[in-house]
């Protein structure tokens, strides 16, 4: 199942791996819609509409709908 969610924070750093010390790969802004590909502990692996992927902490996201 893929979940559609959006970013709650003004700006969130998307990481290359599911930990705070990993490299930032890109930034998303409040209201950005993403798909959750995977989950690991307190992290979600996300994918943007343009195909970019990375990891974000779960508490920075809000669920819109499950598909």
N, C-alpha and C positions, 0 to 999 in steps of 0.2 A: 504494500500500500504506500502511496506517495501522499504526503501531507503538504498542503499549500499553507504557507505561513507568511507573516510579514515582520519586518524589523521594528522594534519598539523604540530603540534609542536614536538620538539625533544622528549619531555616526557610530558604526561598529566596524572593528577591525576583523577581517576574515583571515584565518590562519591556515598554514599549509598542513598542519597536524593538530590533533586535538589536545593541545596544551598551551598555556599562556606564554611560554618561552619560545614557541616556534615562530618561524618567519611570517610576517604579514604578506599576504598575496594580493589583497585588494581591500577596499573599504565600501560598505554600503550605508545608505542613509535611511532615515525614518520613513516607513511606509513601503520600502522595497519588498516586493513579493518574491519569494523563493520557494523551491521545492526541497523537502528533506529527503535525502538519499539513504542516510544511515544514522545511527545513534551509537554513542559510546560514552558511558557515564554521564557527565554533565554537558556533553557536547553533541551538536548535530552537524552532520556533513550536509552542506546545502549546494544547490545548483541554481544559477540565475538563468533567465530566459536566453541570454547570449551564450550559454554553455559554460561559463566560469564556474568552478567548484572550489570549495574550501570548508573550513570548520569554524563554527561559531558557538559560543556558550548558550545553552538552552534558555537561560533566563533573559536573554536579549530578544527573544522571539515570542510571537503570539500566534496560536493556531487559528486559521481562517476556516478550513474545511478539509475533511479527509476524502480522498478519491479512491 
